[in-house]
Every structure is written in structure tokens, then in C-alpha cells.
Amino acid sequence: MSIDRRQFLKRAGVLTALGIGGTTFLFNSLNTATPAEASEFASPQKGLKGKRWGMVVDMKKFKTKEDIQLVIDSCHKIHNVPNFGNPKDEIKWIWTDSFEHVFPGTENKYLDENTEKLPFLALCNHCDNPPCVRACPTQATFKRKDGVVGMDFHRCIGCRFCMAACPFGARSFNFRDPRPFIKEIDPDYPTRTQGVVEKCNLCVERLDQGLLPECVEASKGAIVFGDLDDPNSEVRKILSKNYTIRRKPNLGTEPSIYYLIGGEENV
């Protein structure tokens, strides 16, 4: 992505005027800009091949809250996600929230009670039209050719433009050094430092080794992963046979994460 000093200061001025919470206005202004995707970032030859990776999260297949927590814990363990012990400093790659918070604007007074009370999994949507990529002044956030929205932690300067641009709350900021709060450090994945933003990376380090994302394996079939551009992929077959929903589709970001909901089988 190319950005000069004037553009950087202009965007900084917008955030200063609005405050870091001015997400909607910033998203709309960025959405009119020319997309600047770092599409040169692609997976190695030995990795899984796909034109646009995506997921279907079938909430009906999570039988217990423990099943959901297992997915979260598995992801956070291999990615060295710290646990500060309080919601204020929480760093989240994949987390749970209520239906009304995950899918605002889709209220249904006749929604079945199980779905209404079910904790829903949420994560970065790896949008096809990601506003966070355009907001980042250093290319710390980029979009790969396979659709994954990744991060280079070493390039992150902590400006939090991406956090303001993301309409899904999928990014967290390390206000403190996270490393003392990691129970057991995984040496195969880098730790972060104070002042760095982080988020779900769709397990690119696993995809590049020919492996499925950790959350997919830990979900025991409740999360299905595949190429959205391949009509013969499992995700496409599920999408063609079932009604699914996405988060805030009206914003035009084109999320790559789909949800199957409803039914007595839910937690």
C-alpha cells in the first residue's frame, strides 16, 4: 500500500477529531478510497491452495459451552494470546458474545430461546473488502491473494487506525507487555510487545504448512473451512444447501465467515 505523509496526517486528523470510537464515519470515508491490498502476500508452494478462504460456523453442532471454550483455548494457546485476567485489557482472537451483539440489526422477537441465549463465536471476518487494510499506514495489515487478512506485528506502530476502521471489534491492543501473561509460550509463533495490535490471522502459519486452522480441528466438525471460490468445496456445498448469515453484511465489507444458527440442538 502506498501512502504519503500528507495522507497519513489527514487520517490522523480524522481520528483525532472523532476519537478512536469514530468507527462508522471512518469506515465510510475509507470505503470510498481506492483499495490498497497487499496482494503480493501469498502462501508458499507447499501450503494449502485457495482463491478465497472462508468458514461456516455451525452453532448447532456445539453441544456444550465447554465445546466452544475448547476452540477458544486451542486458538489462544498456539498463538501466544495473553490472559490479563480482566475484560478491560482482554486480547481476543476468537471469543463469544450474545446473538444481539454479534448480529446487531437482526432482531427477531420470535427467535427461539436457545439461539437467543447461545454464546456465539466471533472472530476476524477476513473481509473481501477489508477497511482495516486501507486504514493501516504501514502495511502492518495486509490482504493475501488467498483472501486472508494478515498482520506483520513488527510493522505495527500502534496507531490503532485499523481498530477504528474495523466494524466488528475484531482487533485488540496491547496496552501492557503481554508476555508475562502467557501461561506457556509456544516457541513456534511470535509473541507480541506492548503497543501492538493483534487479531485472528486464520492460522496462516498452518495454512502455509498444508494444515487446517486450529479452530477448525478443535471444533470437531462444527467449523468447516474451505475455498469460497471453489463450487466443489465443502463450504460452498453447505452454503448452497443451507440458509446462513454473516455479520453486518450491509456495510459492504463482504465477510468470509458464515453462520448456521437456530434449532433445538444448540447449547
Stockholm file with secondary structure:
# STOCKHOLM 1.0

chainA/1-267         MSIDRRQFLKRAGVLTALGIGGTTFLFNSLNTATPAEASEFASPQKGLKGKRWGMVVDMKKFKTKEDIQLVIDSCHKIHNVPNFGNPKDEIKWIWTDSFEHVFPGTENKYLDENTEKLPFLALCNHCDNPPCVRACPTQATFKRKDGVVGMDFHRCIGCRFCMAACPFGARSFNFRDPRPFIKEIDPDYPTRTQGVVEKCNLCVERLDQGLLPECVEASKGAIVFGDLDDPNSEVRKILSKNYTIRRKPNLGTEPSIYYLIGGEENV
#=GR chainA/1-267 SS CCCCHHHHHHHHHHHHHHCTTCHHHHHHHHHTSCCCCCTTCCCCTTSCCCSSEEEEEEGGGCCSHHHHHHHHHHHHHHTTCCCCSSGGGCCCSEEEECHHHHSTTCCCTTCCHHHHHCCEEEECCCCSSCHHHHHCSSSSEEECTTSCEEECTTTCCSCCHHHHHCTTCCCEECSSCCGGGCSSCCTTSCCCCTTCEECCCTTHHHHTTTCCCHHHHHTTTSEEEEETTCTTSHHHHHHHHSCCBCSSGGGSCCCSEEEECCSTTCC
#=GC SS_cons         CCCCHHHHHHHHHHHHHHCTTCHHHHHHHHHTSCCCCCTTCCCCTTSCCCSSEEEEEEGGGCCSHHHHHHHHHHHHHHTTCCCCSSGGGCCCSEEEECHHHHSTTCCCTTCCHHHHHCCEEEECCCCSSCHHHHHCSSSSEEECTTSCEEECTTTCCSCCHHHHHCTTCCCEECSSCCGGGCSSCCTTSCCCCTTCEECCCTTHHHHTTTCCCHHHHHTTTSEEEEETTCTTSHHHHHHHHSCCBCSSGGGSCCCSEEEECCSTTCC
//
